Amino acid sequence: MIEAGPDTAARLGSVSSGNALDLRGVTRMFGALAAIADVTMTVRPGERCAVLGSNGAGKTTLFNCITGDILPNSGTIRLFGEDVTRFPPHERIRRGLRRTYQISLLFGGLTVADNVDLACRGVSRWRFSLLRPRRGDPLLARTDELIEAVHLTRARGRLVSELFYGQQRQLEIALALAGAPRFILFDEPAAGLSPTERRELIEILTNLPRHIGFIIIEHDMDVALRVAESVSMMHNGRVFKEGTPAEIENDSEVQALYLGGAHG
Ligand SMILES: Nc1ncnc2c1ncn2[C@@H]1O[C@H](COP(=O)(O)OP(=O)(O)OP(=O)(O)O)[C@@H](O)[C@H]1O
C-alpha cells in the first residue's frame, strides 16, 4: 500500500478544504469554436470520476485547462479549495496534481527502476543529486513501492524500450504516483491495451490509495465504468449528463449518443 510522503503537497494541506476539484462555468474558445463551454464539475477528495464523450467532445481541452497547459477564457478552477485558474502547471503540480498523457513520456534507454527513481527524485529535495541511490535510501524504498503498485516488480531492471506496450502504460502510472499526488488525471490509459492488459489496468487503478482522487478519460466504457464512482458525459464541449456508472450505462440518451456508435 502506498502512503502519502512528506512532500510539498502535504505541507500545503492547510489550504486543502472542500472539494478536490471545483470547476465553475469553465469555457475555452479556439477562434469561434467553444472546445469546452460553461463546464461545471465537482470532484470530492478521493473520488474517482470518469469523463466520457465522443471524439472532439472537449475531454482533452478540459484536462489541459485543469493542468494549466492552456488557460480558460472564462470560469474558475479550484484545486483543494484554492483558486488555481491562472496558475502555471508547476504550481498545480506542487499542490498535488498529476497527469498522464496519451503519448509516452518515458525514457526508453533507462530501466523501469531508473525511470521511477528519477520521478521520485524530481519532486524531492535530493533532485539535483547525481549519485545512484544506495541501499537504505528512503527514495529507493519508495521506488520499489511504486513499481509494485503498478505490477512491474519482475520487470524492475528491464529497459523501458524492451517492455510490452501495456507495461509501459503501467510505468506511466507509477510516474504519476511519484511525489505523493492527491489528484491524478488519466488520459486514456487503456488505449491500445489487450484485454488482459485492460484487466490489469483496472486492478491497478482500483487499488490506488483511497486518498488519491482521479478523473479518467476513456473511450473504453468497460474500463471507465469499472474504476469510476461517478461519470460525466460530454458532448460538443458541454457536460450533458452526470450519474453513477449504472445510471450512465442505462441512460437512453447516452446509449443513443455514445454506445450507439457515435464515438470514434
Ligand atoms: N489547439 C486547438 N486549436 C483549435 N481547435 C482545437 C484545439 N484543441 C482542440 N480543438 C478543437 O476543440 C474541440 C475539442 O477537442 P478535444 O481535443 O478537447 O476533444 P476530445 O474530446 O479530447 O477528443 P478526442 O477524444 O478525439 O481526443 C475539437 O473540435 C477540436 O478540434
The ligand as an SDF file (V2000), in Angstrom:
LIG
                    3D

 31 33  0  0  0  0  0  0  0  0999 V2000
   -5.3570   23.8010  -30.2260 N   0  0  0  0  0  0  0  0  0  0  0  0
   -6.5370   23.7500  -30.8500 C   0  0  0  0  0  0  0  0  0  0  0  0
   -6.8190   24.6050  -31.8450 N   0  0  0  0  0  0  0  0  0  0  0  0
   -8.0190   24.5800  -32.4640 C   0  0  0  0  0  0  0  0  0  0  0  0
   -9.0240   23.7170  -32.1410 N   0  0  0  0  0  0  0  0  0  0  0  0
   -8.7930   22.8580  -31.1510 C   0  0  0  0  0  0  0  0  0  0  0  0
   -7.5530   22.8160  -30.4530 C   0  0  0  0  0  0  0  0  0  0  0  0
   -7.6240   21.8490  -29.5000 N   0  0  0  0  0  0  0  0  0  0  0  0
   -8.8450   21.2930  -29.6180 C   0  0  0  0  0  0  0  0  0  0  0  0
   -9.5450   21.8980  -30.5990 N   0  0  0  0  0  0  0  0  0  0  0  0
  -10.9240   21.5740  -31.0060 C   0  0  0  0  0  0  0  0  0  0  0  0
  -11.7180   21.5930  -29.8450 O   0  0  0  0  0  0  0  0  0  0  0  0
  -12.6700   20.5310  -29.8630 C   0  0  0  0  0  0  0  0  0  0  0  0
  -12.4710   19.6510  -28.6490 C   0  0  0  0  0  0  0  0  0  0  0  0
  -11.2300   18.9570  -28.8080 O   0  0  0  0  0  0  0  0  0  0  0  0
  -10.6510   17.9850  -27.6840 P   0  0  0  0  0  0  0  0  0  0  0  0
   -9.3290   17.5020  -28.1870 O   0  0  0  0  0  0  0  0  0  0  0  0
  -10.6780   18.6460  -26.3750 O   0  0  0  0  0  0  0  0  0  0  0  0
  -11.7190   16.8070  -27.7260 O   0  0  0  0  0  0  0  0  0  0  0  0
  -11.6110   15.3220  -27.1350 P   0  0  0  0  0  0  0  0  0  0  0  0
  -12.9160   15.0140  -26.5020 O   0  0  0  0  0  0  0  0  0  0  0  0
  -10.4000   15.2030  -26.2810 O   0  0  0  0  0  0  0  0  0  0  0  0
  -11.4220   14.4470  -28.4420 O   0  0  0  0  0  0  0  0  0  0  0  0
  -10.5720   13.0840  -28.6410 P   0  0  0  0  0  0  0  0  0  0  0  0
  -11.3410   12.0080  -27.9650 O   0  0  0  0  0  0  0  0  0  0  0  0
  -10.5500   12.9320  -30.1240 O   0  0  0  0  0  0  0  0  0  0  0  0
   -9.1950   13.2990  -28.0550 O   0  0  0  0  0  0  0  0  0  0  0  0
  -12.4550   19.8030  -31.1800 C   0  0  0  0  0  0  0  0  0  0  0  0
  -13.3950   20.2970  -32.1120 O   0  0  0  0  0  0  0  0  0  0  0  0
  -11.0490   20.1620  -31.5740 C   0  0  0  0  0  0  0  0  0  0  0  0
  -10.8840   20.1550  -32.9770 O   0  0  0  0  0  0  0  0  0  0  0  0
  1  2  1  0
  2  3  1  0
  2  7  2  0
  3  4  2  0
  4  5  1  0
  5  6  2  0
  6  7  1  0
  6 10  1  0
  7  8  1  0
  8  9  2  0
  9 10  1  0
 10 11  1  0
 11 12  1  0
 11 30  1  0
 12 13  1  0
 13 14  1  0
 13 28  1  0
 14 15  1  0
 15 16  1  0
 16 17  2  0
 16 18  1  0
 16 19  1  0
 19 20  1  0
 20 21  2  0
 20 22  1  0
 20 23  1  0
 23 24  1  0
 24 25  2  0
 24 26  1  0
 24 27  1  0
 28 29  1  0
 28 30  1  0
 30 31  1  0
M  END
$$$$
